[in-house]
Amino acid sequence: MSSRPRSASRASRAPSRQARERELVAQARAVSLPSQVDVAVVGGGAAGLAAAITAAEVGAHVVVVERSLECGRSILATGGGRCNLANTRLSAERYRHPGFVSAVCGERFLADVLGFFSASGLAVAEEEGGRLYPVTREASSVREVLVARALRAGVTLACGREVTAVTQSTRGFALELTPAFGDGGKGHLGARAIVIATGGGSGSLAGCLGLPVVPPRPVLCPLACEGLDFPALDGRRTRVSAALVRGGETIAREAGELLFRPYGISGIVSFDLSRNALPGDCVVLDLLPEVDAHTAQELAMRGGTAGLLDGSVAAQLKRQGGTPEDVVRRAKSVKLLVKGTADEKRAQVMAGGIDVTALDVSTLECQGVPGTFASGEAVDVDGACGGYNLAWAWKSGMVAGLSAARHAGGKRRD
């Protein structure tokens, strides 16, 4: 029997992170870029891969320029590593600028997204709330099938490069590329059309082209609040219904699981409210959403709060005194003052981006800059938790990619 340590054996089988990075750098350097392409997709995430695949499969010569050493890395972090890629209940009303989203995505929004993944060879499964995942429940499956499909379609994946300047030229656009791996000179790429798919914070590229941009801000993240002793509740979970109130007017409602944190509230309810919440707003929680007020009062008279509320939550509400019936009455309307968003580094989405009023809803072409198209988080569109944001990325990428290919085809004929 070998005396070789088990940990050493595992290490010998799997390359270290440093070795993997060296391998990826070597692969990035080895990519030979053409001087001119039909479509340059800037950003190799969800929207960028969808755009590149769609454009290439209708005959366009496509290069994806990705700052990271791999395309699709952002996909790996979605859905807790499982990739909640869409939702069976897709509705434009769950997005910012619903009219714009409806016009872009059309009546076949879900069917188009599912068809795209079926053509990629991915099987999909549904979970609670209509959430759709790969049957493997691994985000890497989504990334792998998309990268493989892009390569089959002839897409060049130019990773480890950043677009540092873009100017309009007689043949479309001239892109300046700077290696992200620290050495080598700047490169140049000509393109008849560009798809901006750089995710949140795409203002610099849009700025180079003179496009109007809504400042980015993190959303789908926790909310810092006042109104309870949050450190004493840290880690407690409960189902709630919640209303976001501003100036006496309810501007949003959500229901689901809420997680108390030392700074305030987290969980899906908080994430969805964060899309609209501003400092000074009020979040009103019903901590007994599945029990009507009359029934809650009767049950509290019979057995106190133990059969209705988490003990730590009940203790908070008991501080104001009164009977168990008073406590459950307060539980039906707990008011929290919003101080702002929290834990923003882990925000799932960045709101903001290219102003939707600057985009053609049928093509996602940027008005005033012919040949430039936008998709995904690069556009000022964000949706609720549950697969909505990735669904927008796939569909908008498909629309932008097809439109860019058609534009480039017309340029070739000219």
HULIN-V886724 format. One record per pair of residues at least 6 apart in sequence whose ideal C-beta (glycine too) atoms are under 7 Angstrom apart, sorted by sequence separation. I is the first residue (numbers start at 1). GAP is how many residues later the second one is. D is the distance in whole Angstrom. If there is no record, write none. Layout:
I_GAP_D / I_GAP_D
This chain:
56_6_5 / 78_6_6 / 92_6_4 / 95_6_4 / 126_6_6 / 127_6_6 / 167_6_7 / 196_6_6 / 207_6_7 / 244_6_7 / 359_6_7 / 366_6_4 / 383_6_5 / 41_7_5 / 55_7_5 / 64_7_6 / 117_7_6 / 134_7_4 / 150_7_7 / 166_7_6 / 167_7_5 / 198_7_6 / 206_7_5 / 243_7_5 / 244_7_5 / 258_7_6 / 259_7_4 / 359_7_6 / 360_7_6 / 365_7_7 / 366_7_7 / 382_7_6 / 75_8_6 / 124_8_5 / 125_8_6 / 134_8_6 / 178_8_5 / 244_8_4 / 259_8_4 / 288_8_5 / 299_8_6 / 300_8_6 / 358_8_6 / 359_8_7 / 365_8_5 / 366_8_6 / 92_9_4 / 124_9_7 / 166_9_5 / 177_9_6 / 196_9_6 / 258_9_5 / 299_9_6 / 305_9_4 / 318_9_6 / 358_9_5 / 364_9_5 / 383_9_6 / 41_10_5 / 52_10_5 / 92_10_4 / 114_10_7 / 124_10_6 / 125_10_5 / 176_10_6 / 177_10_4 / 196_10_7 / 203_10_5 / 243_10_5 / 257_10_5 / 273_10_6 / 317_10_5 / 320_10_7 / 363_10_7 / 364_10_6 / 41_11_5 / 123_11_7 / 124_11_7 / 165_11_4 / 177_11_7 / 242_11_7 / 257_11_6 / 258_11_5 / 364_11_6 / 381_11_6 / 52_12_5 / 122_12_6 / 123_12_4 / 163_12_5 / 164_12_5 / 176_12_6 / 177_12_6 / 242_12_5 / 256_12_5 / 257_12_7 / 258_12_6 / 296_12_6 / 354_12_7 / 92_13_7 / 163_13_7 / 175_13_7 / 203_13_7 / 256_13_5 / 314_13_6 / 317_13_5 / 163_14_6 / 164_14_5 / 174_14_6 / 175_14_5 / 241_14_4 / 255_14_7 / 317_14_6 / 162_15_7 / 201_15_5 / 254_15_5 / 359_15_6 / 39_16_5 / 48_16_6 / 161_16_5 / 162_16_5 / 174_16_6 / 175_16_6 / 200_16_5 / 376_16_7 / 161_17_7 / 239_17_7 / 291_17_7 / 376_17_4 / 379_17_7 / 161_18_6 / 162_18_5 / 172_18_7 / 173_18_5 / 239_18_6 / 240_18_5 / 254_18_5 / 90_19_5 / 122_19_7 / 160_19_6 / 161_19_6 / 171_19_6 / 172_19_5 / 254_19_6 / 305_19_5 / 44_20_5 / 90_20_5 / 122_20_6 / 160_20_5 / 172_20_4 / 237_20_6 / 238_20_6 / 288_20_6 / 304_20_4 / 308_20_6 / 354_20_5 / 359_20_7 / 376_20_6 / 39_21_5 / 41_21_6 / 160_21_5 / 169_21_7 / 171_21_6 / 172_21_6 / 173_21_5 / 252_21_6 / 375_21_4 / 376_21_6 / 38_22_4 / 44_22_3 / 49_22_6 / 88_22_7 / 237_22_5 / 287_22_7 / 305_22_5 / 309_22_6 / 375_22_5 / 38_23_4 / 39_23_5 / 40_23_5 / 41_23_5 / 42_23_5 / 43_23_7 / 49_23_6 / 122_23_5 / 305_23_6 / 356_23_6 / 37_24_5 / 38_24_7 / 86_24_7 / 121_24_5 / 236_24_5 / 252_24_5 / 300_24_4 / 301_24_6 / 353_24_6 / 354_24_6 / 356_24_6 / 37_25_6 / 40_25_6 / 120_25_4 / 235_25_7 / 251_25_6 / 300_25_5 / 353_25_5 / 354_25_5 / 355_25_6 / 356_25_7 / 375_25_4 / 37_26_5 / 120_26_6 / 161_26_7 / 234_26_6 / 287_26_6 / 353_26_5 / 354_26_6 / 374_26_6 / 44_27_3 / 45_27_7 / 86_27_5 / 233_27_4 / 234_27_6 / 242_27_5 / 350_27_6 / 353_27_4 / 373_27_4 / 44_28_6 / 46_28_7 / 234_28_5 / 297_28_5 / 300_28_5 / 349_28_7 / 352_28_6 / 45_29_4 / 46_29_6 / 120_29_5 / 240_29_6 / 244_29_5 / 33_30_7 / 45_30_7 / 230_30_6 / 373_30_5 / 230_31_7 / 231_31_5 / 242_31_6 / 297_31_6 / 351_31_5 / 373_31_5 / 230_32_5 / 244_32_6 / 296_32_4 / 364_32_6 / 230_33_6 / 244_33_6 / 349_33_5 / 230_34_6 / 255_34_6 / 246_35_5 / 364_35_5 / 245_36_7 / 296_36_7 / 363_36_7 / 364_36_4 / 371_36_6 / 244_37_6 / 245_37_4 / 88_38_6 / 365_38_6 / 166_39_7 / 222_39_6 / 224_39_5 / 225_39_4 / 244_39_6 / 245_39_6 / 293_39_6 / 364_39_6 / 224_40_5 / 225_40_6 / 288_40_7 / 349_40_5 / 363_40_4 / 28_41_6 / 89_41_4 / 223_41_5 / 242_41_6 / 243_41_5 / 88_42_4 / 163_42_6 / 166_42_5 / 222_42_6 / 223_42_5 / 242_42_7 / 87_43_5 / 165_43_6 / 166_43_7 / 222_43_6 / 242_43_5 / 288_43_5 / 25_44_6 / 87_44_6 / 88_44_6 / 222_44_4 / 287_44_4 / 288_44_6 / 24_45_4 / 87_45_6 / 240_45_5 / 241_45_5 / 24_46_6 / 86_46_5 / 240_46_6 / 286_46_5 / 84_47_5 / 85_47_6 / 223_47_5 / 240_47_6 / 286_47_7 / 287_47_6 / 21_48_7 / 84_48_7 / 85_48_7 / 222_48_5 / 241_48_4 / 84_49_6 / 85_49_7 / 238_49_6 / 240_49_6 / 284_49_6 / 285_49_4 / 83_50_6 / 221_50_6 / 223_50_7 / 239_50_6 / 82_51_5 / 83_51_6 / 220_51_4 / 223_51_6 / 239_51_7 / 284_51_6 / 285_51_7 / 221_53_5 / 282_53_6 / 283_53_4 / 79_54_7 / 220_54_6 / 223_54_6 / 282_54_7 / 82_55_5 / 219_55_5 / 220_55_7 / 282_55_6 / 283_55_6 / 82_56_7 / 83_56_4 / 219_56_5 / 282_56_7 / 82_57_6 / 85_57_6 / 281_57_4 / 81_58_5 / 225_58_7 / 280_58_7 / 83_59_5 / 279_59_6 / 79_60_6 / 223_60_7 / 278_60_7 / 279_60_6 / 78_61_6 / 277_61_5 / 279_61_5 / 76_63_5 / 75_64_6 / 76_64_6 / 50_66_7 / 75_67_6 / 76_67_6 / 274_67_6 / 75_68_5 / 72_71_4 / 238_72_6 / 72_74_6 / 236_74_6 / 72_75_6 / 238_75_7 / 71_76_6 / 236_76_5 / 275_76_7 / 236_77_7 / 271_77_7 / 264_78_6 / 233_79_6 / 263_79_5 / 232_80_7 / 233_80_7 / 233_83_7 / 71_86_5 / 229_87_6 / 71_88_6 / 228_88_5 / 70_89_6 / 69_90_5 / 64_91_6 / 66_91_7 / 68_91_6 / 69_91_5 / 66_92_7 / 53_93_7 / 62_93_5 / 63_93_5 / 64_93_5 / 65_93_5 / 66_93_5 / 56_94_7 / 64_94_6 / 67_94_7 / 63_95_5 / 67_95_5 / 53_96_5 / 57_96_5 / 65_96_5 / 49_97_5 / 53_97_5 / 56_97_4 / 52_98_5 / 56_98_5 / 65_98_6 / 56_99_5 / 53_100_6 / 49_101_6 / 53_102_7 / 52_103_5 / 275_107_6 / 227_108_6 / 228_108_7 / 227_109_4 / 226_110_7 / 227_110_6 / 225_111_4 / 226_111_5 / 65_112_6 / 225_112_6 / 272_112_5 / 44_113_7 / 67_113_5 / 225_113_6 / 226_113_6 / 272_113_6 / 225_114_6 / 271_114_5 / 44_115_7 / 223_115_6 / 224_115_4 / 224_116_5 / 224_117_7 / 268_117_5 / 223_118_6 / 224_118_4 / 222_119_7 / 223_119_6 / 221_120_5 / 222_120_4 / 42_121_5 / 221_121_7 / 222_121_5 / 221_122_6 / 33_123_7 / 218_123_6 / 221_123_6 / 31_125_7 / 33_125_6 / 74_125_7 / 221_125_7 / 63_126_6 / 218_126_4 / 221_126_4 / 31_127_5 / 220_127_6 / 219_128_6 / 220_128_4 / 218_129_3 / 220_129_5 / 219_130_5 / 28_131_5 / 28_132_3 / 218_132_6 / 219_132_5 / 217_133_7 / 216_134_5 / 217_134_5 / 25_135_7 / 36_135_7 / 40_135_6 / 216_135_7 / 217_135_6 / 216_136_4 / 215_137_5 / 216_137_7 / 214_138_4 / 214_139_6 / 213_140_7 / 213_141_6 / 214_141_6 / 213_142_7 / 211_143_5 / 212_143_4 / 51_144_5 / 51_146_6 / 212_146_5 / 211_147_6 / 206_148_5 / 40_149_6 / 48_149_4 / 200_149_7 / 201_149_6 / 47_150_4 / 200_150_2 / 40_151_4 / 202_151_6 / 37_152_7 / 39_152_6 / 42_152_6 / 45_152_7 / 202_152_7 / 28_153_6 / 42_153_7 / 200_153_7 / 33_154_6 / 36_154_4 / 37_154_5 / 38_154_5 / 39_154_5 / 40_154_5 / 41_154_5 / 42_154_6 / 43_154_4 / 45_154_6 / 35_155_6 / 38_155_7 / 42_155_6 / 43_155_4 / 211_155_6 / 25_156_5 / 33_156_6 / 39_156_6 / 41_156_6 / 42_156_6 / 43_156_6 / 211_158_7 / 210_159_7 / 209_160_5 / 42_163_6 / 209_163_6 / 219_163_6 / 220_165_6 / 214_166_4 / 196_176_7 / 202_176_4 / 194_177_7 / 199_177_6 / 200_177_5 / 193_178_5 / 194_178_5 / 195_178_5 / 196_178_5 / 197_178_5 / 199_178_4 / 192_179_7 / 194_179_7 / 197_179_5 / 199_179_6 / 193_180_7 / 195_180_6 / 198_180_5 / 197_181_6 / 196_182_5 / 173_198_7 / 172_199_6 / 197_200_6 / 195_205_5 / 195_206_6 / 195_209_5 / 193_211_4 / 193_214_5 / 193_215_5 / 192_216_4 / 192_219_4 / 172_239_6 / 96_255_7 / 131_255_5 / 132_255_6 / 100_256_5 / 131_256_5 / 104_257_5 / 129_257_6 / 103_258_4 / 97_259_5 / 104_260_7 / 100_261_6 / 113_278_5 / 116_278_6 / 101_280_6 / 113_281_5 / 113_282_6 / 116_282_6 / 112_283_6 / 96_284_7 / 97_284_6 / 96_285_6 / 95_286_6 / 96_286_5 / 109_286_6 / 112_286_7 / 95_288_4 / 94_289_5 / 94_290_4 / 105_290_5 / 101_291_7 / 104_292_6 / 95_293_7 / 94_294_5 / 104_295_6 / 95_297_7 / 90_298_7 / 87_299_5 / 87_300_4 / 86_301_5 / 87_301_6 / 90_301_6 / 84_302_7 / 85_302_6 / 84_303_4 / 86_304_6 / 87_304_6 / 85_305_5 / 86_305_4 / 84_306_7 / 78_312_6 / 51_324_6 / 47_328_4 / 47_329_3 / 46_330_6 / 45_331_7 / 50_343_7 / 54_343_7 / 46_344_6 / 50_344_5 / 54_344_5 / 58_344_7 / 60_345_4 / 47_346_4 / 51_346_4 / 55_346_4 / 59_346_7 / 46_347_4 / 50_347_3 / 54_347_4 / 55_347_7 / 58_347_5 / 46_348_6 / 50_348_5 / 54_348_5 / 60_348_6 / 47_349_6 / 48_349_7 / 51_349_5 / 52_349_6 / 55_349_6 / 47_350_4 / 51_350_3 / 55_350_4 / 46_351_7 / 50_351_7 / 39_365_5 / 39_366_6 / 38_367_7 / 39_369_6 / 38_370_4
